[in-house]
Amino acid sequence: MEEHIVKILEIQQVTHDVKSFKIEKPEGYHFKPGQATEVSVNEKDWKGEKRPFTFTSLNTDSFLQFTIKRYENHHGVTDKLHQLKTGDTIIIRDVWGAIEYKGPGYFIAGGAGITPFISILRQLNQTNALQGNTLFFSNKTDADIIYKDELKKMLGDNAVFIITKEKNSKYKTGYINKDFIKENVNDFKKHFYVCGPDEMVKAITDTLSNLGASTDAVVFEK
């Protein structure tokens, strides 16, 4: 597997625990929206610690971008990445397939599970092909919603935010469960793209199957 040592060009705070990392793009490096690579920190004790991250930039951009959440009680690679500064280097590797866009449908994301969808939605927006797509995005609080303004600007009312832990949220509260799906999905023949915590993905894919969605139409990150 080929390795590329690349410099961090820019770091931006996206939410209280999510940062965007723009990095150098190696010459000839290509990916499809939804694809990922393994990343590690270019330091002696960290080079062997590889973690998969999805690209949130477009393939046509002159840089690569990752949007990475830090977990408060985890002191591993994501925590270390959040300590890096502009000019530091990381290691990226070959591109591999994750979630691939197959046609209009429903994107269902939980927390950082939105990241494989960002590049897909940005690409569809750039090519004026967003029509027919709806996003259901579940988070604990309003402050956790990654790229909230951009998603609203792209999708309008078809960006639906669901909040699970904040009583006074300005958005829908509750969970993306069977009742929610029955109430908000009007075409089970469309594609479904699901990404989030393992338990959520399993519950939603089982629910979609029970409600009549084709198994081939449900796309989730393996």
C-alpha positions as CSV (number, residue, x, y, z in Angstrom):
1,M,0.0,0.0,0.0
2,E,1.5,3.3,-1.1
3,E,2.0,6.0,1.6
4,H,2.0,9.7,1.2
5,I,3.3,12.2,3.7
6,V,1.2,15.3,3.4
7,K,1.3,18.7,5.1
8,I,-1.7,20.2,6.9
9,L,-2.6,23.4,5.1
10,E,-5.5,24.6,7.3
11,I,-7.5,23.6,10.4
12,Q,-10.9,25.0,11.2
13,Q,-13.2,24.4,14.1
14,V,-16.5,23.1,12.7
15,T,-18.4,22.4,16.0
16,H,-17.2,22.2,19.6
17,D,-15.6,18.8,19.0
18,V,-15.2,18.6,15.2
19,K,-12.4,20.0,13.2
20,S,-11.8,20.3,9.4
21,F,-8.3,19.5,8.1
22,K,-7.3,20.7,4.7
23,I,-4.2,18.9,3.6
24,E,-1.9,18.7,0.5
25,K,-3.2,16.5,-2.3
26,P,-0.5,14.2,-3.8
27,E,-0.1,14.5,-7.6
28,G,-2.4,12.0,-9.4
29,Y,-4.4,11.2,-6.2
30,H,-8.1,10.6,-7.0
31,F,-11.2,9.5,-5.1
32,K,-14.9,9.2,-5.6
33,P,-17.3,11.0,-3.3
34,G,-18.0,8.7,-0.3
35,Q,-14.6,7.0,-0.4
36,A,-12.0,7.0,2.4
37,T,-8.4,6.3,3.2
38,E,-6.3,5.2,6.2
39,V,-4.7,8.1,8.1
40,S,-2.0,8.2,10.7
41,V,0.0,10.9,12.4
42,N,3.6,11.2,11.1
43,E,5.3,10.8,14.4
44,K,7.5,7.8,15.5
45,D,5.0,6.4,18.0
46,W,1.9,7.0,15.9
47,K,2.8,6.0,12.3
48,G,1.5,2.5,12.8
49,E,-1.8,3.7,14.3
50,K,-4.1,3.8,11.2
51,R,-7.7,5.0,11.2
52,P,-10.1,5.3,8.3
53,F,-11.5,8.7,7.4
54,T,-13.7,9.8,4.6
55,F,-12.8,12.6,2.3
56,T,-15.2,15.6,2.7
57,S,-13.7,17.6,-0.2
58,L,-14.4,17.2,-3.9
59,N,-12.1,15.3,-6.1
60,T,-11.7,18.4,-8.3
61,D,-10.4,20.4,-5.3
62,S,-6.7,21.2,-5.2
63,F,-6.5,19.9,-1.6
64,L,-7.9,17.0,0.4
65,Q,-10.2,17.6,3.4
66,F,-11.1,15.4,6.4
67,T,-13.8,16.4,8.9
68,I,-12.9,14.6,12.2
69,K,-14.7,14.4,15.5
70,R,-12.8,14.1,18.7
71,Y,-14.3,11.8,21.4
72,E,-13.9,13.1,24.9
73,N,-12.9,9.9,26.6
74,H,-10.9,8.4,23.7
75,H,-7.2,9.3,23.7
76,G,-6.2,7.7,20.4
77,V,-5.7,8.9,16.8
78,T,-8.6,11.3,16.6
79,D,-7.5,13.0,19.9
80,K,-3.9,13.2,18.6
81,L,-5.1,14.7,15.2
82,H,-7.0,17.4,17.1
83,Q,-3.7,18.4,18.8
84,L,-1.9,19.0,15.5
85,K,-1.3,22.4,14.0
86,T,-1.0,23.8,10.5
87,G,2.3,22.7,9.0
88,D,2.4,19.4,10.7
89,T,2.3,16.2,8.6
90,I,0.1,13.2,8.4
91,I,0.3,10.0,6.4
92,I,-2.5,8.9,4.0
93,R,-2.7,5.8,1.9
94,D,-4.6,4.2,-1.0
95,V,-8.2,5.1,-1.5
96,W,-10.8,2.5,-0.8
97,G,-14.6,2.2,-1.4
98,A,-17.1,3.1,1.2
99,I,-20.5,4.5,0.4
100,E,-21.2,5.1,-3.2
101,Y,-24.0,7.2,-4.6
102,K,-26.4,5.1,-6.7
103,G,-29.3,7.5,-7.3
104,P,-31.8,9.8,-5.5
105,G,-33.0,8.7,-2.1
106,Y,-32.8,9.2,1.6
107,F,-29.5,9.9,3.5
108,I,-29.8,8.8,7.1
109,A,-26.9,9.8,9.4
110,G,-26.0,9.7,13.0
111,G,-23.4,12.1,14.4
112,A,-20.1,11.8,12.6
113,G,-21.8,9.3,10.3
114,I,-22.6,12.4,8.1
115,T,-19.0,12.5,6.9
116,P,-19.3,9.9,4.0
117,F,-22.3,11.9,2.8
118,I,-20.6,15.4,2.7
119,S,-18.6,14.9,-0.4
120,I,-21.5,13.1,-2.2
121,L,-23.9,16.0,-1.4
122,R,-21.3,18.6,-2.3
123,Q,-20.8,16.9,-5.6
124,L,-24.5,16.6,-6.3
125,N,-24.9,20.3,-5.4
126,Q,-22.1,21.3,-7.7
127,T,-23.7,19.5,-10.6
128,N,-27.3,20.6,-9.8
129,A,-28.3,17.0,-9.1
130,L,-29.6,17.2,-5.5
131,Q,-33.3,17.0,-6.5
132,G,-35.0,13.9,-5.1
133,N,-32.6,13.6,-2.1
134,T,-33.5,14.0,1.5
135,L,-31.2,14.0,4.6
136,F,-32.3,12.8,8.0
137,F,-29.5,13.8,10.4
138,S,-29.6,12.7,14.0
139,N,-27.5,14.4,16.8
140,K,-27.6,14.7,20.6
141,T,-27.8,18.5,20.6
142,D,-28.2,21.4,18.2
143,A,-24.5,22.3,18.8
144,D,-23.4,18.8,17.5
145,I,-24.8,19.3,14.0
146,I,-21.8,19.2,11.6
147,Y,-22.0,21.7,8.6
148,K,-25.6,22.6,9.6
149,D,-25.7,25.9,7.6
150,E,-24.2,24.4,4.5
151,L,-26.5,21.4,4.6
152,K,-29.5,23.7,5.0
153,K,-28.3,25.9,2.1
154,M,-27.9,22.9,-0.2
155,L,-31.0,20.9,0.7
156,G,-33.4,23.4,2.2
157,D,-36.4,21.7,3.8
158,N,-35.0,18.4,2.7
159,A,-32.3,18.7,5.4
160,V,-34.1,17.3,8.4
161,F,-32.3,17.5,11.8
162,I,-33.4,15.2,14.6
163,I,-32.2,15.9,18.2
164,T,-32.1,13.2,20.9
165,K,-30.8,14.8,24.1
166,E,-31.9,18.5,24.1
167,K,-35.4,19.3,25.2
168,N,-35.5,22.9,24.0
169,S,-34.1,22.1,20.5
170,K,-35.3,24.2,17.6
171,Y,-35.4,21.0,15.5
172,K,-37.4,17.8,15.6
173,T,-36.7,15.8,18.8
174,G,-36.8,12.0,19.2
175,Y,-35.1,9.2,17.3
176,I,-35.0,7.9,13.7
177,N,-37.0,4.7,14.4
178,K,-39.8,2.8,12.7
179,D,-42.5,5.5,13.5
180,F,-40.3,8.3,12.2
181,I,-39.4,6.4,9.0
182,K,-43.1,5.5,8.4
183,E,-44.1,9.2,8.9
184,N,-41.3,10.8,6.8
185,V,-40.5,8.4,4.0
186,N,-43.0,8.3,1.2
187,D,-41.1,6.2,-1.4
188,F,-39.5,2.9,-0.2
189,K,-38.4,2.2,-3.8
190,K,-35.7,4.9,-3.6
191,H,-32.2,4.3,-2.4
192,F,-31.3,4.6,1.3
193,Y,-27.9,5.6,2.5
194,V,-27.2,4.9,6.2
195,C,-24.2,5.7,8.3
196,G,-23.7,6.1,12.0
197,P,-23.0,4.0,15.1
198,D,-23.2,0.3,14.5
199,E,-26.4,-0.2,16.6
200,M,-28.2,2.6,14.8
201,V,-27.2,1.3,11.3
202,K,-28.4,-2.2,12.1
203,A,-31.7,-1.0,13.6
204,I,-32.4,1.3,10.7
205,T,-31.5,-1.3,8.0
206,D,-33.7,-3.9,9.7
207,T,-36.5,-1.4,9.9
208,L,-36.2,-0.4,6.3
209,S,-36.3,-4.0,5.2
210,N,-39.4,-4.7,7.4
211,L,-41.1,-1.7,5.8
212,G,-40.5,-2.9,2.3
213,A,-37.3,-1.3,1.1
214,S,-35.3,-3.5,-1.2
215,T,-32.2,-5.0,0.3
216,D,-30.2,-3.9,-2.7
217,A,-31.4,-0.3,-2.3
218,V,-30.0,0.1,1.3
219,V,-26.4,1.2,1.1
220,F,-24.4,1.4,4.3
221,E,-20.7,1.6,5.3
222,K,-19.2,-1.9,5.9
